[in-house]
Amino acid sequence: MRGRQIAERAWEWLGAEKRLTELIIAFLVLHILILVIPQSPIPTTADPTFTRWLAELPPTLGAWRALLAALSFFTLRTSLWMRGALMASGLILVIRLADLGEHWAEWSRGWRWRQVGIIAGGVLFIGGWGAYMVWGWAEPDLIAWPQAPLAIAERGLTLPEPHFPLLTRHYGVYLIPQGQTPGVEVRAFTIPPQGGAPSSLALSRTARSAPEETLRWAFTPQAPETYFTIPDAELIFRISQSADVNNPSLQLQAYRSASGDLVTEMEFNANQDLVLDEIQVQIQYARLPCLTAIYNPGALFQILGGGLFIGAWLWSYRRKAGETIPPPEIASLADVPLENVDDTQAVATNIVHEM
C-alpha cells in the first residue's frame, strides 16, 4: 500500500504544472552553458584524449577548469545533466499523455489542444536531440580565413566562406563563434635595382618541406608559435604569440641560418614590411574568427518542438490563479452529477464563464 502511495505522489509531483516551468528553465540553462563553456569533441571524460584536450584549454579558466571537468560541464551534450533532463521530460510527457486520455471528455476543447501542443512539442524536441546524440558531431578550434572556404578535414567537408555567425548552406551544420585569434600571411620578395621588378622568393615551413610563395598561420594556445625559412637568403624566422592571452601582439625574430645570430626582433599587431639584406618580407596581420562546427540533424525538430512546447505552455499558463484542473465542458446544471455538487453557486459561475 505504501509503495502505491509513493507512486501516486510521484505521479502527482511530475504532473504538476510547475514541473513544466522548471523543465523549460533547466533546458534553457543547459543550452546557455553549452554556448558559453567550451565543449569537448570527446564525449567521455574517461578517454585519454579528453585529458589532452583539457590541458590545451585557454588558461583564462584558471582554477575553474578542474571543477567544471568534475561536474561534466565540458561534455554537457552527453552528460548526466542532459540525460536526466531528457528522462524527466519523457516521464512528464507520458504522465500528461495518460492524463489527456483519461480526462479528454471532461476537459474543455482549448485545454485539450494545449496539452496536445505540449506533448507534441516535447516529443519533437526529444526526437531531435536523440538524432543529434546518434548522428551528430562537433569540431572545435576551426579558423576562418577571409575570402577562403572553411575546411573540416576530419569530416571531409568544405564549407564556403562563412558569411553568417551561425548558419551554413549544409543542412544541419552550424558554426558557433568562439572568439578571435591572431593570424599572419607571409610573402617575401627581392628588392630590385631602381626601375626593376621584384621577384618572389620561396618560403619553407621546415628544411624538408616543399617551397611555397605564401604561408599562413593562425596562433592558438595549442599552437602559439611557428617557424619558416627563406632558403635563398639563408634566414630563419620565428613568430610567436604573447604569453598574455589578452595581448593580441605577435613577436618576430629573424636569425642567420648559418651562424644562428639574431638579425632583428620586433613586436607587431598590424601589417608589416620588413627589409633585411635587400629582401622585403611582407606580413599581413589579421584577427581571425575561431569557430566550432556542429552537425545536428535534429536541430529543426528541436526548434519546432521547443517552440511548440513553450508556446503551448505559455498558453496553458494563462489560467485562473489556483485552478489546477481545467473545468469540464458543461452545458447545464442537468449535466452535473448531484453527488459531485458541493457548491451550486460555484457550478453556476462556471456555466456562465463557459457560455
C-alpha positions in Angstrom: 0.0 0.0 0.0 2.8 2.4 0.9 4.5 1.7 -2.4 1.3 2.6 -4.3 1.1 5.9 -2.3 4.7 6.8 -3.2 4.0 6.1 -6.8 0.8 8.2 -6.8 2.6 11.1 -5.1 5.5 10.9 -7.7 2.9 10.8 -10.4 1.2 13.9 -9.0 4.5 15.7 -8.4 5.7 15.1 -12.0 2.3 16.0 -13.4 2.2 19.4 -11.5 2.1 22.5 -13.8 5.2 24.0 -12.2 7.3 21.0 -13.3 6.9 22.3 -16.9 8.2 25.6 -15.9 11.2 24.1 -14.1 11.9 21.8 -17.0 12.0 24.7 -19.5 14.3 26.7 -17.3 16.6 23.7 -16.9 16.8 23.2 -20.7 17.5 27.0 -21.2 20.3 26.9 -18.6 21.8 23.8 -20.2 21.8 25.4 -23.7 23.3 28.6 -22.4 26.1 26.7 -20.7 26.8 24.8 -23.9 27.3 28.0 -25.8 29.4 29.7 -23.1 31.6 26.8 -21.9 34.0 25.1 -24.4 32.6 21.7 -25.2 34.9 18.7 -25.8 34.7 16.8 -29.1 35.3 13.7 -27.0 32.0 12.6 -25.4 33.5 10.9 -22.4 35.9 12.2 -19.7 37.4 8.7 -19.3 39.1 8.9 -22.7 42.8 9.9 -22.5 42.2 12.3 -25.5 39.9 14.3 -23.2 42.7 14.9 -20.8 44.9 16.2 -23.5 42.1 18.4 -24.8 41.5 19.7 -21.3 45.2 20.6 -20.9 45.1 22.6 -24.1 42.2 24.9 -22.9 43.0 28.6 -22.6 44.4 29.5 -19.2 41.6 32.0 -18.6 39.5 29.3 -16.9 42.1 29.1 -14.2 41.1 27.1 -11.1 37.6 26.6 -12.5 38.9 24.1 -15.0 39.1 21.1 -12.6 35.7 21.9 -11.1 34.0 22.2 -14.5 35.5 19.0 -15.6 34.4 17.2 -12.4 30.8 18.4 -13.0 30.9 17.2 -16.6 30.3 20.8 -17.8 32.8 20.3 -20.7 30.7 17.3 -22.0 27.2 18.7 -21.4 25.6 17.3 -24.6 26.2 13.7 -23.4 26.4 14.3 -19.6 24.0 13.0 -16.9 22.7 16.6 -16.6 21.3 16.5 -20.2 20.2 12.8 -19.9 18.5 13.5 -16.7 16.6 16.4 -18.2 15.6 14.4 -21.2 14.5 11.5 -18.9 12.4 13.8 -16.8 10.8 15.4 -19.8 9.9 11.9 -21.1 8.3 11.0 -17.8 6.3 14.2 -17.7 5.1 13.7 -21.3 4.0 10.2 -20.5 2.1 11.4 -17.5 0.5 14.2 -19.4 -0.5 11.9 -22.2 -2.1 9.5 -19.8 -4.0 12.4 -18.1 -5.1 13.6 -21.5 -6.6 10.3 -22.4 -8.3 10.0 -19.0 -9.8 13.5 -19.0 -10.3 14.0 -22.7 -14.1 14.1 -22.4 -14.1 16.3 -19.3 -11.6 19.0 -20.3 -12.6 22.0 -22.5 -11.5 21.9 -26.1 -9.0 24.7 -25.6 -7.3 22.9 -22.7 -7.2 19.6 -24.6 -5.3 21.2 -27.5 -3.0 23.0 -25.2 -2.0 19.7 -23.7 -1.6 18.1 -27.2 0.7 21.0 -28.1 2.9 20.4 -25.1 3.1 16.7 -25.7 3.8 17.0 -29.4 6.4 19.7 -28.8 8.1 17.6 -26.2 8.2 14.5 -28.5 9.7 16.5 -31.4 12.3 18.1 -29.1 13.4 14.7 -27.6 13.4 13.1 -31.0 15.6 15.9 -32.4 18.0 15.7 -29.5 18.2 11.9 -30.0 19.1 12.4 -33.6 22.0 14.6 -32.6 23.1 12.1 -30.0 23.2 9.3 -32.6 24.4 11.1 -35.8 25.7 14.5 -34.6 29.3 15.7 -34.1 31.2 18.8 -33.1 34.6 20.0 -34.4 36.1 22.9 -32.3 39.0 25.2 -32.9 38.3 25.9 -36.6 39.9 29.1 -38.1 38.1 31.0 -40.8 40.4 32.9 -43.1 38.9 35.8 -45.1 37.8 35.1 -48.6 38.6 31.4 -48.2 36.5 28.2 -47.7 36.4 26.6 -44.3 37.8 23.0 -44.4 36.8 20.4 -41.8 39.4 17.8 -42.7 38.2 15.3 -40.0 34.8 15.2 -41.6 35.8 15.5 -45.3 33.7 18.7 -45.5 34.5 22.1 -47.1 32.2 25.0 -46.4 32.0 28.2 -48.4 33.3 31.3 -46.8 31.0 31.8 -43.7 29.0 35.0 -44.1 26.8 34.4 -41.0 27.8 33.6 -37.4 25.6 30.5 -37.3 24.0 29.2 -40.5 25.7 27.4 -43.4 24.4 26.1 -46.7 24.7 22.5 -45.5 21.7 21.0 -43.7 22.3 20.5 -40.0 25.8 22.1 -40.0 26.1 25.2 -37.8 29.1 27.5 -36.9 29.3 28.8 -33.3 31.7 31.7 -32.8 34.3 31.2 -30.1 36.2 34.4 -30.2 39.2 35.5 -32.3 42.9 34.6 -32.6 45.8 36.4 -34.4 46.9 35.1 -37.8 49.5 36.1 -40.4 50.1 35.6 -44.1 53.7 35.9 -45.2 55.4 36.6 -48.6 59.0 37.6 -49.5 60.4 39.5 -52.4 63.8 40.6 -53.7 64.4 44.3 -53.7 65.3 45.0 -57.4 67.6 47.7 -58.6 65.9 51.0 -59.5 63.4 50.5 -62.2 63.4 46.7 -61.9 60.5 44.4 -61.0 60.6 42.5 -57.7 60.6 38.7 -57.8 59.1 36.5 -55.2 61.2 34.2 -53.0 60.3 30.7 -52.0 59.4 30.1 -48.3 59.6 26.8 -46.5 57.9 25.8 -43.2 60.7 23.4 -42.5 64.0 22.5 -44.1 62.4 19.4 -45.7 59.0 20.9 -46.7 58.2 21.9 -50.2 58.7 25.6 -51.0 55.7 27.9 -51.3 55.2 31.5 -52.3 52.7 32.3 -49.5 52.5 30.9 -46.0 49.6 31.2 -43.5 49.4 30.6 -39.8 46.9 31.0 -37.0 48.1 31.2 -33.5 46.2 29.5 -30.7 47.0 28.2 -27.2 47.6 24.8 -28.8 50.0 26.3 -31.5 51.5 29.5 -30.0 54.5 29.8 -32.4 55.8 28.9 -35.8 59.0 28.9 -37.8 59.7 29.4 -41.5 62.8 29.9 -43.6 63.9 31.8 -46.8 66.5 29.4 -48.2 67.8 31.8 -50.8 68.5 34.4 -48.2 69.7 31.9 -45.5 67.3 33.4 -43.0 65.1 31.7 -40.3 62.1 33.4 -38.8 60.2 32.7 -35.6 56.8 34.2 -34.9 55.2 33.6 -31.6 52.1 34.6 -29.6 52.4 36.7 -26.5 52.1 34.7 -23.2 49.4 37.2 -22.2 46.2 35.9 -23.8 44.7 39.4 -23.7 47.6 40.8 -25.7 46.9 40.5 -29.5 50.5 41.3 -30.5 52.9 38.8 -32.0 56.7 38.7 -31.6 59.0 38.1 -34.7 62.7 37.1 -34.6 65.0 36.6 -37.5 68.2 34.6 -37.4 71.1 33.7 -39.8 70.7 30.1 -40.7 74.5 29.6 -40.9 75.6 31.2 -37.6 72.4 31.4 -35.6 72.9 35.1 -34.9 69.9 37.2 -34.2 69.3 39.7 -37.0 66.3 41.6 -35.8 63.5 41.3 -33.3 60.1 43.1 -33.2 56.6 43.1 -31.8 53.6 43.8 -34.1 49.8 43.8 -34.2 49.3 45.2 -37.7 50.7 44.7 -41.2 54.4 44.9 -41.5 57.0 45.3 -44.3 60.4 44.1 -43.1 63.6 44.8 -45.1 66.6 42.6 -44.5 69.6 42.2 -46.8 67.9 43.5 -49.9 64.9 41.3 -49.1 61.4 42.5 -48.3 59.2 40.4 -46.1 55.5 41.3 -46.2 53.5 40.2 -43.2 49.7 40.6 -43.4 48.2 40.6 -39.8 44.6 39.7 -39.1 42.3 38.8 -36.3 40.7 35.5 -37.4 37.3 34.1 -36.1 37.6 30.9 -34.1 34.6 28.6 -34.8 33.1 25.4 -33.6 31.3 23.4 -36.3 28.3 21.4 -35.1 26.4 18.9 -37.1 22.9 18.5 -35.6 20.5 16.7 -38.0 17.7 17.1 -35.4 18.1 20.8 -34.9 15.0 21.7 -37.0 12.9 19.3 -34.9 14.3 20.7 -31.7 13.4 24.3 -32.8 9.9 23.3 -33.9 9.3 21.2 -30.8 10.8 23.7 -28.4 8.7 26.5 -29.9 5.5 24.4 -29.8 6.2 23.2 -26.3 6.9 26.7 -24.9 4.0 28.3 -26.9 1.5 25.7 -25.6 2.9 26.1 -22.1 2.6 29.9 -22.1 -1.0 29.5 -23.4 -1.9 27.0 -20.7 -0.2 29.1 -18.1 -2.8 31.8 -18.5 -5.3 30.0 -16.3 -7.0 31.3 -13.2 -4.9 31.5 -10.1 -5.3 28.4 -8.1 -7.0 26.4 -10.8 -5.3 23.0 -11.1 -7.7 21.1 -13.4 -9.4 22.9 -16.3 -13.2 23.0 -16.0 -15.2 20.4 -17.9 -17.5 21.4 -20.7 -20.9 21.9 -19.0 -24.0 22.8 -20.9 -26.4 23.0 -18.0 -26.9 22.0 -14.4 -28.5 18.8 -15.6 -25.1 17.6 -16.8 -23.7 17.8 -13.3 -24.0 14.7 -11.0 -25.7 15.8 -7.8 -23.3 13.8 -5.7 -20.4 15.9 -7.0 -22.0 19.3 -6.4 -20.8 20.9 -3.2 -21.5 24.5 -4.1 -24.2 25.2 -6.6 -23.2 28.8 -6.8 -19.7 27.8 -7.9 -21.1 25.5 -10.6 -23.4 28.2 -11.8 -20.4 30.6 -12.1 -18.5 28.0 -14.2 -21.5 27.7 -16.5 -21.7 31.5 -17.0 -17.9 31.6 -17.8 -18.3 28.7 -20.3 -21.1 30.5 -22.1 
